[in-house]
Amino acid sequence: MLAKYSLFSLFSLGFNKLLTMLFYNKSRLIRRPFYIRGKKNINLGKGLTTGVGCRLDALPIINKTVISIGKNVQLNDYVHIGAIDSITIGNNVLIASKVFITDHNHGDYSKDNQENPNIFPSKRTLYSKAVSIQDNVWIGETVSILPGVTIGKGSIIGTMSVVTKDIPPYCIAVGSPAKVIKEYSFLSNRWEGV
């Protein structure tokens, strides 16, 4: 497998592995650049692997762990996770490149007390709802996961989907907004259309 790498790539891989062992010793491999804000509010599980350009922003309203990542999670290139309340990622989760996961918005637009559009967006009240991604989930390329969403165990989110509502366990969901198109049947051991 190492024969597929150029000399520079092997050097870069070795350098990233060394830095991972020094600064993130529970992780498998953290590739640089790796951006992290609010490190004390982030719990990284054993065996974490990242691609280049991953960004974790944990900026809680009150001091607590707001990003919790389970064991053997793989975040590919340019994944951005931003939390002020709670984002929990279970064990054995695979997240493709350019995925965005957030638990907050600048303003609330769903209830009676909605934000005024004449207020500069960054000055609007931050509104949050917890996000939970359960074990063995696979999230495809360029997916966005919005506040208040739970993605059930073993589910798959198709590329370019926008997840605005809960996805049950053992389902495949695609689209914008994401809708369930298949469920796994444990009777037939197959993914079946809904």
C-alpha positions as CSV (number, residue, x, y, z in Angstrom):
1,M,0.0,0.0,0.0
2,L,2.8,2.4,0.8
3,A,4.1,2.0,-2.8
4,K,1.1,4.2,-3.9
5,Y,2.6,7.2,-2.1
6,S,5.3,9.6,-3.5
7,L,8.3,10.3,-1.4
8,F,6.9,13.7,-0.4
9,S,3.5,12.0,0.6
10,L,5.3,9.4,2.7
11,F,7.3,12.2,4.5
12,S,4.1,14.2,5.1
13,L,2.3,11.1,6.4
14,G,5.1,10.3,8.7
15,F,5.3,13.9,10.0
16,N,1.6,14.0,10.6
17,K,1.7,10.6,12.4
18,L,4.5,12.0,14.7
19,L,2.5,15.1,15.5
20,T,-0.5,13.0,16.2
21,M,1.4,10.8,18.7
22,L,2.7,14.0,20.4
23,F,-0.4,16.1,20.6
24,Y,-3.4,13.8,20.0
25,N,-2.1,10.4,21.3
26,K,-5.5,8.7,21.4
27,S,-6.0,9.4,17.7
28,R,-5.0,7.3,14.8
29,L,-3.9,10.1,12.5
30,I,-4.6,13.9,12.4
31,R,-3.5,15.3,9.0
32,R,-2.4,18.9,8.9
33,P,-3.7,21.5,8.5
34,F,-6.1,20.8,11.4
35,Y,-8.1,23.7,12.9
36,I,-9.5,23.5,16.4
37,R,-11.1,26.2,18.5
38,G,-12.2,25.5,22.0
39,K,-10.1,22.3,22.4
40,K,-11.1,22.1,26.1
41,N,-14.7,21.7,25.1
42,I,-14.0,18.8,22.7
43,N,-13.7,15.1,23.5
44,L,-11.9,13.1,20.8
45,G,-12.4,9.3,20.9
46,K,-9.7,6.8,20.4
47,G,-8.7,6.0,16.9
48,L,-9.8,9.3,15.3
49,T,-8.6,9.9,11.7
50,T,-8.9,13.2,9.9
51,G,-8.2,14.4,6.4
52,V,-6.6,17.7,5.6
53,G,-8.3,21.0,6.5
54,C,-10.7,19.6,9.2
55,R,-12.2,22.3,11.4
56,L,-13.7,21.8,14.8
57,D,-15.3,24.9,16.5
58,A,-16.5,24.3,20.0
59,L,-17.7,27.7,21.3
60,P,-20.1,27.0,24.1
61,I,-22.4,29.5,25.7
62,I,-21.6,27.9,29.1
63,N,-18.3,26.0,29.7
64,K,-19.0,22.3,28.9
65,T,-18.1,19.6,26.4
66,V,-20.0,20.5,23.2
67,I,-18.3,18.2,20.6
68,S,-18.0,14.6,21.5
69,I,-16.5,12.2,19.0
70,G,-16.6,8.4,19.6
71,K,-14.1,5.7,18.8
72,N,-12.7,4.9,15.3
73,V,-14.3,7.9,13.6
74,Q,-13.0,9.1,10.3
75,L,-13.4,12.7,9.2
76,N,-12.2,13.2,5.7
77,D,-10.9,16.4,4.0
78,Y,-12.5,19.8,4.9
79,V,-15.1,18.5,7.4
80,H,-16.4,21.5,9.5
81,I,-18.2,20.9,12.8
82,G,-19.4,23.9,14.7
83,A,-21.1,23.7,18.1
84,I,-22.3,26.0,20.9
85,D,-24.5,23.4,22.6
86,S,-24.0,19.7,21.7
87,I,-22.9,17.6,18.8
88,T,-22.3,13.9,19.5
89,I,-20.8,11.5,17.0
90,G,-20.9,7.8,17.9
91,N,-18.4,5.1,17.2
92,N,-17.3,3.8,13.8
93,V,-18.7,6.8,11.9
94,L,-17.4,7.6,8.4
95,I,-17.8,11.2,7.3
96,A,-16.8,12.1,3.7
97,S,-15.1,15.3,2.6
98,K,-16.7,18.8,2.8
99,V,-19.4,17.9,5.3
100,F,-20.8,20.6,7.5
101,I,-22.4,19.8,10.8
102,T,-23.9,22.5,13.1
103,D,-26.1,22.7,16.1
104,H,-26.8,26.5,15.8
105,N,-28.2,29.3,13.7
106,H,-27.9,33.1,13.8
107,G,-31.5,33.6,14.9
108,D,-34.6,31.5,15.2
109,Y,-37.0,31.5,12.2
110,S,-39.5,28.8,13.3
111,K,-41.4,30.2,16.2
112,D,-43.4,33.3,17.2
113,N,-40.4,35.3,18.2
114,Q,-38.5,35.3,14.9
115,E,-35.4,37.4,14.1
116,N,-35.7,40.7,12.2
117,P,-34.0,40.5,8.8
118,N,-32.8,44.1,9.2
119,I,-30.5,43.0,12.0
120,F,-27.0,42.2,10.8
121,P,-26.9,38.3,10.8
122,S,-23.8,38.1,13.1
123,K,-25.6,40.3,15.7
124,R,-28.7,38.0,15.8
125,T,-29.3,35.8,18.9
126,L,-27.7,32.4,18.6
127,Y,-30.2,29.6,18.6
128,S,-29.2,26.0,19.1
129,K,-30.5,22.4,19.2
130,A,-28.4,19.3,19.9
131,V,-27.2,17.1,17.0
132,S,-26.6,13.3,17.5
133,I,-25.0,11.0,14.9
134,Q,-25.2,7.4,16.2
135,D,-22.9,4.5,15.7
136,N,-21.9,3.1,12.3
137,V,-23.3,6.0,10.3
138,W,-21.9,6.9,6.9
139,I,-22.3,10.5,5.7
140,G,-21.6,11.2,2.0
141,E,-19.7,14.0,0.4
142,T,-20.8,17.7,0.8
143,V,-23.7,16.8,3.2
144,S,-25.0,19.5,5.6
145,I,-26.5,18.4,8.9
146,L,-28.5,21.2,10.6
147,P,-29.5,21.8,14.3
148,G,-31.8,19.4,16.1
149,V,-31.1,16.4,14.0
150,T,-30.5,12.8,15.1
151,I,-29.2,10.3,12.6
152,G,-30.0,6.8,13.7
153,K,-27.5,3.9,14.0
154,G,-26.3,2.3,10.8
155,S,-27.9,4.9,8.5
156,I,-26.4,6.3,5.3
157,I,-26.8,9.9,4.1
158,G,-26.3,10.3,0.4
159,T,-24.0,12.9,-1.2
160,M,-25.1,16.5,-1.3
161,S,-28.0,15.9,1.1
162,V,-29.2,18.5,3.6
163,V,-30.5,16.8,6.7
164,T,-33.1,19.0,8.4
165,K,-35.1,16.3,10.3
166,D,-34.3,13.1,12.2
167,I,-33.3,10.0,10.2
168,P,-34.3,6.7,11.8
169,P,-31.8,3.9,12.3
170,Y,-30.8,1.6,9.4
171,C,-32.1,3.9,6.6
172,I,-30.7,5.5,3.5
173,A,-31.7,9.1,3.1
174,V,-30.9,11.5,0.2
175,G,-31.9,14.9,-1.1
176,S,-32.5,18.4,0.0
177,P,-34.2,18.1,2.4
178,A,-33.1,14.5,3.0
179,K,-35.8,11.9,2.8
180,V,-35.6,8.2,3.6
181,I,-35.6,6.1,0.4
182,K,-34.5,2.7,1.8
183,E,-34.6,0.8,5.0
184,Y,-32.5,-2.2,6.0
185,S,-34.5,-5.4,6.5
186,F,-33.0,-7.7,9.0
187,L,-35.4,-10.4,7.8
188,S,-34.1,-10.4,4.2
189,N,-30.6,-8.9,5.0
190,R,-31.2,-6.4,2.2
191,W,-31.8,-2.6,1.8
192,E,-35.4,-2.3,0.6
193,G,-37.2,0.7,-0.8
194,V,-39.9,2.5,1.3
